[in-house]
């Protein structure tokens, strides 16, 4: 489902603001060096991911004249802070950076993304799963290469279940089951369920599956909002009820709702909506913690689904050396060279745990038994079928959704009123939107 715009005739408001001041006053840059901003390393908290990104830069630098320089930003700063947007506004954005679908249109509509298509080998595009590549396409050109696929599911602490006298047969299959079980698992020291409470792209991403499971959508064909609906009200109401009943916290710990260690492994909650990355995090940082994974439950009459997160590498079209930056992205993630396939296998099944975005990498991972058992098998066989990619919405649409979600979850707002207000904001924005198709 998408909103089709005839052509990219002008920057939308957010895109224009993004690049304000980026012409005529940009600092001098050395074209013999390209910067890669990321939240993995060097100096990152997760050693395996830190080592992988350092090795990636070192391998490139050993065989290319233009060198890659890594810059690490902590997870919260990169994803929720102003560093990236401020750098672009000052004309000093990184040459290569990581971008989620949720923030793609901000940078594309602002003219910041280089076309990677000319730098890819024949057949490279066909090796990527189309559902995750689609959110990086504009007019059939590729503006980002996915590193991974990160589906969401429900993680639960086995010890908490056992202490409450529960077994696998008690795992939730419906929303009522989920809230009832969360109440039963809530104690003086532990919440039964954890959902993200921090506003941002990640919170929206984790809420979309609940909307979809009710049959709801954010946008309808014809460039108009579909947000003011019974489905939206049910999904907003679910997150509100979890907090209102006291079985889900108003604040999450650590990095946020995506942090498996601070929340689930350390006993702050018994169940947590979390992505596949939690498997590797807990294997490295909490190896003795016992947990299970199941698909998120659906409402009566609904169909279980999930959202596919996926960070991608993109190249800065306004950088010191856009050609070298685009070449690096294609080399790092899109080459048919066995070294590239192995590099991506290691990223998706060792440094992190993901579903690989490329068929060749998936085959290599399966040959090593990465999805043969345990939580990885649950994700591959039970969570992935029917999953949908994270949507790409302009910042104005994202903020309207975020405001409605925050108002209901933490502010006690009426879901009907919040949905109607957000829908009106979305329609007002869409009436004057000019940019890439919203999908």
Long-range contacts (C-beta under 8 A, 24 or more apart in sequence): 1-217, 1-219, 1-221, 1-439, 2-219, 2-437, 2-438, 2-439, 3-219, 3-221, 3-222, 3-223, 3-430, 3-433, 3-437, 3-438, 3-439, 4-223, 4-437, 5-223, 5-433, 5-434, 5-435, 5-436, 5-437, 5-438, 8-109, 8-138, 8-434, 8-435, 8-436, 9-434, 10-434, 10-435, 11-109, 11-110, 11-111, 11-434, 11-435, 12-105, 12-109, 12-394, 12-396, 12-433, 12-434, 12-435, 13-396, 14-105, 14-106, 14-109, 14-110, 14-394, 14-395, 14-396, 15-105, 15-106, 15-107, 15-108, 15-109, 15-110, 15-111, 15-435, 16-110, 17-89, 17-110, 18-85, 18-88, 18-89, 18-106, 18-107, 18-110, 18-112, 19-88, 19-89, 19-110, 19-111, 19-112, 19-318, 20-89, 21-89, 21-90, 21-91, 22-88, 22-89, 22-90, 22-91, 22-93, 22-318, 23-91, 25-90, 25-91, 26-90, 26-91, 26-92, 26-318, 27-90, 27-91, 27-92, 29-319, 29-320, 29-321, 30-320, 31-66, 31-320, 31-321, 31-324, 32-65, 32-66, 32-67, 32-321, 33-66, 33-67, 33-68, 33-69, 33-320, 34-66, 34-67, 34-68, 34-69, 34-95, 34-96, 34-319, 34-320, 34-321, 34-324, 34-325, 34-328, 35-68, 35-69, 35-70, 35-71, 35-94, 35-95, 35-96, 36-68, 36-69, 36-70, 36-71, 36-94, 36-95, 36-96, 36-97, 36-328, 37-71, 37-73, 37-78, 37-84, 37-94, 37-96, 37-97, 37-98, 38-70, 38-71, 38-72, 38-73, 38-78, 38-97, 38-98, 39-72, 39-73, 39-74, 39-75, 39-77, 39-78, 39-79, 39-98, 40-72, 41-70, 41-72, 42-70, 42-72, 43-72, 44-72, 46-280, 46-281, 46-284, 46-285, 46-351, 47-284, 48-280, 48-284, 48-350, 48-351, 48-352, 49-351, 49-352, 51-351, 52-346, 52-347, 52-351, 56-332, 56-343, 59-339, 59-343, 60-328, 60-331, 60-332, 64-324, 64-328, 66-321, 66-324, 66-328, 68-96, 68-328, 75-255, 76-255, 76-256, 79-200, 79-201, 79-202, 80-198, 80-200, 88-112, 91-318, 93-316, 93-318, 93-319, 94-316, 94-319, 95-315, 95-316, 95-319, 95-320, 95-321, 95-322, 95-324, 95-325, 96-313, 96-314, 96-315, 96-316, 96-325, 96-328, 96-329, 97-313, 97-314, 97-316, 98-147, 98-311, 98-312, 98-313, 98-314, 99-144, 99-311, 99-312, 99-313, 99-314, 100-201, 100-205, 100-309, 100-310, 100-311, 100-312, 100-390, 101-135, 101-136, 101-309, 101-310, 101-312, 101-389, 101-390, 101-391, 101-392, 102-201, 102-204, 102-205, 102-390, 102-391, 102-392, 102-393, 102-398, 103-201, 103-395, 104-135, 104-136, 104-143, 104-144, 104-392, 105-392, 105-393, 105-394, 105-395, 105-435, 105-436, 105-438, 106-394, 106-395, 107-314, 108-138, 108-143, 108-435, 108-436, 109-394, 109-435, 109-436, 111-317, 111-318, 112-316, 112-317, 112-318, 113-143, 113-144, 113-314, 113-315, 113-316, 113-317, 114-143, 114-314, 114-315, 114-316, 114-317, 114-322, 114-325, 114-326, 115-141, 115-142, 115-143, 115-317, 115-326, 116-142, 116-143, 116-144, 116-145, 116-314, 116-315, 116-326, 116-329, 116-330, 116-334, 117-141, 117-142, 118-326, 119-326, 119-327, 119-329, 119-330, 119-334, 120-330, 120-334, 121-330, 121-334, 121-335, 121-336, 123-336, 124-330, 124-334, 124-335, 124-336, 127-334, 127-336, 127-358, 127-359, 127-360, 128-334, 128-357, 128-358, 128-359, 129-357, 129-358, 129-359, 131-308, 131-388, 131-389, 132-308, 132-310, 132-357, 132-389, 133-357, 134-389, 134-439, 135-310, 135-389, 135-390, 135-391, 135-392, 135-439, 136-312, 136-314, 138-436, 138-437, 143-314, 144-312, 144-313, 144-314, 144-329, 145-312, 145-313, 145-329, 145-330, 145-332, 145-333, 145-334, 146-310, 146-311, 146-312, 146-333, 146-357, 147-310, 147-311, 147-312, 147-313, 147-333, 147-344, 147-347, 147-348, 147-354, 147-357, 148-310, 148-311, 148-347, 148-348, 148-352, 148-354, 148-355, 148-356, 148-357, 149-308, 149-309, 149-310, 149-354, 149-355, 149-356, 149-357, 150-275, 150-276, 150-277, 150-308, 150-309, 150-310, 150-311, 150-354, 150-355, 151-275, 151-276, 151-306, 151-307, 151-308, 151-309, 151-355, 151-379, 151-383, 151-384, 151-387, 152-205, 152-206, 152-209, 152-273, 152-274, 152-275, 152-276, 152-296, 152-306, 152-307, 152-309, 152-383, 153-273, 153-274, 153-275, 153-276, 153-293, 153-294, 153-295, 153-296, 153-306, 153-378, 153-379, 153-383, 154-178, 154-271, 154-272, 154-273, 154-274, 154-293, 154-294, 154-295, 154-296, 154-297, 155-260, 155-264, 155-271, 155-272, 155-273, 155-274, 155-278, 155-291, 155-292, 155-293, 156-270, 156-271, 156-272, 156-291, 156-292, 156-293, 156-294, 157-264, 157-265, 157-267, 157-269, 157-270, 157-271, 157-289, 157-290, 157-291, 158-290, 158-291, 158-292, 159-290, 160-185, 160-190, 160-267, 160-270, 161-185, 161-270, 164-270, 168-292, 171-292, 171-294, 172-294, 172-297, 173-297, 173-298, 174-297, 174-298, 174-299, 174-300, 175-238, 175-297, 175-298, 175-299, 175-300, 176-300, 177-297, 178-271, 178-297, 179-238, 179-241, 179-242, 179-245, 179-247, 181-271, 182-242, 182-245, 182-247, 182-248, 182-270, 182-271, 183-245, 183-246, 183-247, 185-247, 185-270, 185-271, 186-246, 186-247, 186-270, 189-267, 190-267, 190-268, 190-269, 190-270, 191-247, 191-248, 191-249, 191-268, 191-269, 191-270, 192-247, 192-248, 192-269, 192-270, 192-271, 193-242, 193-247, 193-248, 193-269, 193-270, 193-271, 193-272, 193-273, 194-248, 194-249, 194-252, 194-257, 194-263, 194-264, 194-268, 194-269, 194-271, 194-272, 194-273, 195-239, 195-242, 195-248, 195-257, 195-273, 195-409, 196-252, 196-256, 196-257, 196-258, 196-273, 197-243, 197-249, 197-250, 197-251, 197-252, 197-257, 197-409, 197-410, 198-252, 198-256, 198-257, 199-402, 199-405, 199-406, 200-256, 200-402, 201-398, 202-256, 202-257, 202-258, 203-257, 203-402, 203-405, 204-398, 204-401, 204-402, 204-405, 205-307, 205-309, 205-390, 206-257, 206-273, 206-307, 207-235, 207-239, 207-401, 207-405, 208-307, 208-388, 208-390, 208-391, 209-296, 209-305, 209-306, 209-307, 209-388, 210-235, 210-238, 210-239, 210-296, 211-235, 212-305, 212-307, 212-388, 213-296, 213-298, 213-299, 213-302, 213-303, 213-304, 213-305, 214-299, 214-302, 215-302, 218-391, 218-393, 218-397, 218-401, 218-426, 219-397, 219-426, 219-430, 219-438, 223-430, 223-433, 224-427, 224-430, 225-422, 225-423, 225-424, 225-426, 225-427, 225-430, 226-423, 227-400, 227-401, 227-404, 227-419, 227-422, 227-423, 227-426, 228-419, 228-420, 228-422, 228-423, 228-424, 229-419, 232-415, 232-419, 233-415, 233-416, 233-419, 234-299, 234-415, 236-404, 236-405, 236-408, 236-409, 236-415, 236-418, 236-419, 237-408, 237-415, 238-299, 239-405, 239-408, 239-409, 240-408, 240-409, 240-412, 240-415, 243-409, 243-410, 244-412, 250-410, 260-286, 261-285, 261-286, 264-289, 264-291, 265-289, 265-291, 275-309, 276-353, 276-354, 276-355, 276-375, 276-376, 276-379, 276-383, 277-352, 277-353, 277-354, 278-353, 279-353, 279-374, 279-375, 279-376, 280-350, 280-351, 280-352, 280-353, 283-353, 291-375, 292-375, 293-375, 293-378, 293-379, 293-383, 294-378, 294-382, 295-378, 295-382, 295-383, 303-386, 304-386, 305-386, 305-387, 305-388, 306-383, 306-386, 306-387, 306-388, 307-387, 307-388, 307-389, 307-390, 308-355, 308-387, 308-388, 308-389, 308-390, 309-390, 310-357, 310-389, 310-390, 336-360, 349-376, 355-379, 355-380, 355-384, 391-438, 391-439, 392-438, 392-439, 393-438, 394-429, 394-433, 394-435, 394-438, 396-425, 396-426, 396-429, 397-426, 397-429, 397-430, 397-438, 400-425, 400-426, 400-429
